[in-house]
């Protein structure tokens, strides 16, 4: 749940972050704070920089200017005594990444491993957790995403929605402080979308800090504490979902709404649902 208490340090903070691919600037001076337990949904047209924003948080893409911190630690770099950015060691970067769970559009499960092994392998190999403990953690998480009866199954036997839920459990097994979701329902058949969004909704109730890139406007409206609209690599507009989605201030967001949600805002309930987090 979002907190406006100025004494609470942000879980994630972007300060003047810019990123180029060659001569093309894809992120333009991004500054954004995400509070602990806050759910931020990022929307925008294709090519607006949403995925690049997430990938920079975990340094899957390096950023050329600015700073990103997670839990108070600068990601990927440190500032030297002369004020220059210096890239951290690969060991330091790997340790920072371990605090961040990233779920992609593609499931990226290991096809030769069972569901149990897919979820347990990270804690065993990266966190050096004993196998017995890692598998106990994995079984608990697999149950939490509704797949307790699939622990011995291989990914090929699962539906897309089930595979994506395993991917979420795998990310959670690393006990992250932050979860990033990049269009995780876009590759799913429509009837499978709700089962994945339901797991994400429960994570919100449990107080997980989340940044979610999605075109699922109902999820944004019902679950997000804040919605960010990006276009051409910049944050154009941000605010609480009920206000921003129903009454966009900028013409760029109004045009996006007309193209992508096809009357969704006209069907909003008069008393939109809010998500209550566990204390």
C-alpha positions in Angstrom: 0.0 0.0 0.0 1.4 3.4 -0.9 2.6 5.6 1.9 3.1 9.3 1.7 5.1 9.4 4.9 8.2 11.4 3.9 10.3 9.6 6.6 9.9 6.2 4.8 12.8 5.6 2.4 11.7 4.6 -1.1 12.1 1.0 -2.2 13.0 2.1 -5.7 14.2 5.5 -6.8 15.1 6.8 -10.3 17.1 10.1 -10.4 17.5 11.6 -13.8 17.9 8.3 -15.6 18.6 8.4 -19.3 19.3 5.6 -21.8 20.3 5.5 -25.4 20.4 2.7 -28.0 23.0 4.1 -30.4 21.9 7.6 -31.2 18.3 6.9 -30.2 17.4 8.1 -26.7 14.9 5.7 -25.2 14.7 7.0 -21.6 14.6 10.8 -21.0 15.6 12.0 -17.6 13.3 9.7 -15.6 12.8 10.6 -12.0 10.4 8.4 -10.0 10.1 7.1 -6.4 8.3 3.9 -5.5 7.5 3.4 -1.8 7.7 0.1 0.0 4.6 -2.0 -0.7 3.5 0.3 -3.4 2.1 -1.1 -6.7 3.0 1.1 -9.7 1.5 0.2 -13.1 3.3 1.6 -16.2 1.3 2.1 -19.3 2.1 3.6 -22.7 2.3 2.8 -26.4 4.8 0.3 -27.9 8.3 1.9 -28.0 7.6 4.3 -25.2 10.4 2.9 -23.0 8.4 0.9 -20.5 10.3 -2.4 -20.8 13.7 -0.6 -21.0 12.8 1.1 -17.7 12.3 -2.3 -16.0 15.4 -3.8 -17.5 17.5 -0.9 -16.3 16.3 -1.5 -12.7 17.9 -5.0 -12.8 20.7 -3.8 -15.0 19.7 -6.2 -17.9 20.2 -2.9 -19.8 22.9 -0.4 -18.7 21.8 3.2 -18.3 24.1 6.0 -19.4 23.1 8.8 -17.0 21.4 9.1 -13.6 21.0 6.8 -10.7 18.7 3.9 -9.8 18.6 2.7 -6.2 16.8 -0.4 -4.8 16.5 -0.6 -1.0 18.9 2.3 -0.8 21.7 0.7 -2.9 22.6 2.1 -6.3 22.1 -0.5 -9.0 25.1 -1.3 -11.2 27.3 1.6 -10.3 28.8 3.6 -7.5 29.8 7.3 -7.4 33.6 7.7 -7.1 35.3 10.5 -5.0 35.6 12.6 -8.2 31.9 12.3 -8.8 32.1 9.9 -11.7 30.0 6.8 -12.0 32.0 3.6 -11.7 30.6 0.2 -12.7 30.3 -2.2 -9.8 31.9 -5.7 -10.0 29.9 -8.5 -11.4 29.6 -10.1 -8.0 28.1 -6.9 -6.6 25.7 -6.6 -9.5 24.6 -10.2 -9.0 24.0 -9.6 -5.3 21.9 -6.6 -6.1 19.9 -8.5 -8.8 19.1 -11.2 -6.2 16.9 -8.6 -4.4 14.8 -8.1 -7.5 12.3 -10.6 -9.0 11.6 -10.2 -12.8 8.8 -12.0 -14.6 8.9 -11.7 -18.3 6.3 -12.0 -21.1 8.0 -15.3 -22.0 8.0 -17.9 -19.2 11.7 -18.9 -19.6 11.2 -22.1 -17.6 13.8 -24.8 -17.9 12.0 -27.4 -20.0 14.0 -30.4 -18.7 13.2 -29.6 -15.0 10.0 -30.3 -13.1 8.0 -27.4 -11.6 9.5 -28.1 -8.2 13.1 -28.0 -9.6 12.4 -24.9 -11.6 11.4 -23.0 -8.5 14.0 -24.5 -6.2 17.0 -24.2 -8.4 17.6 -20.4 -7.8 17.8 -20.6 -4.0 20.0 -23.7 -4.3 22.5 -22.4 -6.8 22.5 -18.6 -6.0 21.6 -18.5 -2.3 23.4 -21.7 -1.5 20.2 -22.9 0.4 20.2 -26.6 1.3 18.2 -28.6 -1.1 15.7 -29.8 1.4 14.9 -26.3 2.6 14.8 -24.9 -0.9 12.3 -27.6 -2.0 10.2 -26.9 1.1 10.1 -23.2 0.2 9.3 -24.1 -3.5 6.4 -26.4 -2.5 4.9 -23.6 -0.4 5.2 -21.1 -3.2 3.9 -23.5 -5.8 0.9 -24.0 -3.5 0.4 -20.3 -3.2 0.1 -19.9 -6.9 -2.5 -22.7 -7.0 -0.3 -25.4 -8.6 0.3 -27.8 -5.6 -0.7 -30.7 -7.8 1.8 -29.8 -10.5 5.1 -30.0 -8.5 6.3 -33.1 -10.5 5.0 -31.9 -13.9 7.3 -30.5 -16.7 6.6 -27.2 -18.3 5.5 -28.8 -21.6 2.5 -30.3 -19.9 1.3 -27.0 -18.4 -0.9 -24.3 -19.9 0.5 -20.8 -20.6 -1.2 -19.5 -17.5 0.2 -22.2 -15.4 3.7 -21.7 -16.7 3.5 -18.0 -15.9 2.4 -18.8 -12.4 5.4 -21.1 -12.0 7.6 -18.2 -13.3 6.1 -16.0 -10.6 6.8 -18.6 -7.9 10.3 -19.0 -9.2 10.9 -15.3 -8.8 9.4 -15.2 -5.3 11.6 -18.1 -4.2 14.6 -15.7 -4.2 12.8 -13.7 -1.5 13.0 -10.4 -3.5 12.3 -7.0 -2.1 10.9 -5.8 -5.4 8.9 -7.6 -8.2 9.0 -6.4 -11.8 6.4 -7.7 -14.3 6.8 -7.0 -18.0 3.6 -7.7 -20.0 3.2 -11.0 -18.3 -0.2 -11.7 -19.8 0.3 -10.5 -23.3 1.3 -14.0 -24.6 -1.6 -15.8 -22.9 -5.0 -16.8 -24.3 -7.7 -14.5 -22.9 -9.2 -17.2 -20.7 -5.8 -17.7 -18.9 -5.2 -14.0 -18.1 -7.3 -13.8 -15.0 -5.4 -16.7 -13.2 -2.1 -14.8 -13.5 -3.6 -11.5 -12.6 -5.2 -13.1 -9.6 -1.7 -14.2 -8.3 -0.4 -10.6 -8.8 -3.4 -9.2 -7.0 -2.7 -11.4 -4.0 0.9 -10.2 -4.0 -0.4 -6.7 -3.8 -2.6 -7.7 -0.8 0.5 -9.2 0.8 2.4 -6.0 0.6 4.9 -6.8 -2.2 6.5 -3.7 -3.9 5.7 -4.1 -7.6 6.3 -2.2 -10.9 4.0 -3.7 -13.5 4.1 -2.9 -17.3 0.8 -4.0 -18.7 -2.1 -3.1 -21.0 -4.6 -4.7 -18.6 -6.4 -1.5 -17.7 -8.8 -3.2 -15.3 -5.9 -4.5 -13.3 -4.3 -1.1 -13.3 -7.5 0.5 -12.1 -8.3 -2.1 -9.4 -4.9 -2.9 -8.0 -2.4 -0.1 -8.7 -1.7 2.6 -6.1 -0.4 4.8 -8.9 -0.3 4.7 -12.7 2.5 6.1 -14.8 1.9 6.9 -18.5 5.1 7.0 -20.6 5.6 8.1 -24.2 8.8 8.7 -26.2 10.9 7.7 -23.2 9.5 10.2 -20.8 6.9 10.2 -18.0 4.0 12.2 -19.4 1.5 11.8 -16.6 1.1 10.0 -13.3 -1.5 9.8 -10.6 -4.0 7.6 -8.8 -5.7 5.1 -11.3 -9.3 6.2 -10.9 -8.4 9.8 -11.7 -5.8 9.3 -14.3 -7.5 6.6 -16.4 -11.0 8.3 -16.3 -9.8 11.9 -16.7 -6.4 12.1 -18.5 -5.0 15.6 -18.6 -2.7 15.3 -21.6 -3.8 14.8 -25.2 -1.1 12.1 -25.5 -2.8 10.0 -22.8 -6.3 10.7 -24.2 -5.1 9.4 -27.6 -3.6 6.3 -26.0 -6.9 5.6 -24.2 -8.9 6.0 -27.4 -6.6 3.6 -29.2 -6.0 0.9 -26.6 -8.9 0.6 -24.2 -11.9 1.0 -26.6 -14.4 2.5 -24.2 -13.1 0.8 -21.1 -13.3 4.0 -19.0 -17.0 4.4 -19.8 -17.6 1.0 -18.1 -15.9 1.9 -14.8 -17.9 1.2 -11.7 -19.2 4.1 -9.7 -17.4 2.8 -6.6 -14.2 1.2 -7.9 -12.7 -1.7 -6.0 -9.7 -1.0 -3.8 -7.2 -3.5 -2.7 -6.7 -3.8 1.0 -3.1 -4.9 1.9 -2.4 -7.0 4.9 -0.6 -5.0 7.7 
